[in-house]
Amino acid sequence: MIKVFRLAGLLAVAALGAQPLYAQNKIDTVGSVGIGTKTPSAAFEVINDFKLGVGGSKGGQAYGIGFTKNVGPQLYGTQANGLTLGGAISNTDMTILPNGKVGIGTGAPSAFLDLGRAFTDTLASVLARLPEGNGVGSGTYLGVQTYKTAGADVVSFALEHKFYGQINSAINFHRGGSTQGGFISFETNNGAERMRIAASGNVGIGTTSPAFKLDVQNGIINVGNGAGKYFKTGYITIGNTALNNRPYIAFNATLTNSDDKNEFTPMYSTGSGLVIMGEAGYNGLHILQKNYAGSSGPFDVNSFTEVFTIGGNGAVGIGTTTLGTNKLSVEGTIAARKVRVTQSANWADFVFHPDYKLPPLQEVESFIRSNQHLPEIPSAAEVEKEGIDLGDMNKKLLQKIEELTLYIIDQQKTINKLQEKDKAMELRLQQLEKK
C-alpha cells in the first residue's frame, strides 16, 4: 500500500514538471509529498482543499487510505475495519466491512445491508423507483417507511408503494401491545385496509377483528370450477364442477376429474361417499350415495345412487327421480308412528245432514253388481294406475261408514217395530188361550 502512495508522490512530482518548487511544496525524506505545506502529514497532502494519505489510526491500526477535506467528510480504510465514509473519524456515515457487510449510519453492520440510524416517521429507504410520477411529491417508489412505537397496535414499519407521491398500496407491520403481539395489515387502492393477519394467526378480509382462522366480511369467496378447486374441512369438500357447471357438497369424496366426466375419489375407501349436487340455474338438488367397498376409485358420479331428489318446483323424491306432479314421491315402504292428513272442507259428516239423500240399498246392490266396487270408491284398476289420496280416501270410507250407520239405524227401527208387533200378537194369543 505504501508503494502505491510513493507512486502517487512521484506522479505528483511529474505533474509539477517544469513548475518551480515553492517553499510550501515539499517531498520529504520519507517520501511524503506536500502541496501547500512543508510538513505533509500524509503520503500525499493538499492543504485547504484535499488530502490523500495515512491520516491517523483507529483501533490501534493505521489507515491504509484516507481522504479528507479539512476536518469534514472523510474516507478511510484499514485491513481490519474495511472502508468507512464519515463526516469525521468518529462519525460513521457508511461502512463496508471486509466480510462484505454494508452499514449506513453504523460502523458495525449486523446484516449485509444495515441501516443503523433509528428514526420515526421517516422514509428510511427506497428499494426502487419508476419514472412515471417520480417528479411529483415524494415520487413513485417502493420503500420502507418508519412510523411510531408509542401506543398499542400502532404501525411501526411499512413497506409502501407510492405513485405520484400518493399512497397506493402497503404492507403495515403493527407492534402490538408489547414486545410481542404484533400483526400485519394490507392496504390497497388509496391506502384502505383490505386484509389483516392478527396476532392470533386469524386472517380477516373485510374486517379488522377476525374471529376465525379465515373471517370474510361483506364479500364473496370464489375458488373457481373444476377438479382440485374446493373448500375442505375434515372429510367435507365444497366446490363446483367444470363439466355441466354443477355446485356440490361432498362427504368423504373429492372431485379429481371434471373434464369429460365428473369423478370423485374417496378420502377413506372403506366407507361410503355422499355427494349433494345441484344444477346450473337451480333446476334441482340431488343427493347421491356410493359404497366404496374398499376401492380407491375414482368413481364417475353417474355410478352413484341417487337416494334423494328435490325438483326445481320443490317436489321431493325418495328412491325415485320420477316426481310427476306429486310433492312427495317415494319408491319403497314408509314406516311412521303417526301420519296426519289435513282436510280443508267437506268432511263426510254431511251424510248426517237432514237433507242428505241416502241411496236405497237396492241401488247400491245394483251398482255393486255392475261395477264390483262401492259407489264413489275408486276401482282396483284406478288405484293401480293412479294410486289413492289418503285424505280423500279416508273421507270416502267415512262417508260409507256413516251411510252404513244410517242403514243400520233404519234397520233397527224396522226391527223394533217388528218386535213390538210380535209382542202384541203374543199378548193376543195368550188372551185367546185364557178364554
Secondary structure, DSSP 8 states (H G I E B T S, - for coil): -HHHHHHHHHHHHHHHTTS---TT-EE-TTS-EEES-SS-SSSEEETTTEEES---EETTEE-SEEEESTTS-EEEEETTTEEEEEEETTEEEEEE-TTS-EEES-SS-SSSEEE----SSEEEEEEEE-STTTTSTT-SEEEEEE---SSTT-EEEEEEEEETTEEEEEEEEE--SSSS--EEEEEETTTEEEEEE-TTS-EEES-SS--SSEEE-SS-----SSTT-EEEETTEEEEE-SSTT-EEEEES-EEEEESSSEEEE-SSTTSEEEEEEE-TTS-EEEEEEEE-TT----EEGGGSEEEEEEETTS-EEES-S--TT-SEEESS----S-------S--GGGGGSTT-----HHHHHHHHHHHSS-TTS--HHHHHHH---HHHHHHHHHHHHHHHHHHHHHHHHHHHHHHHHHHHHHHHHHHHHH-
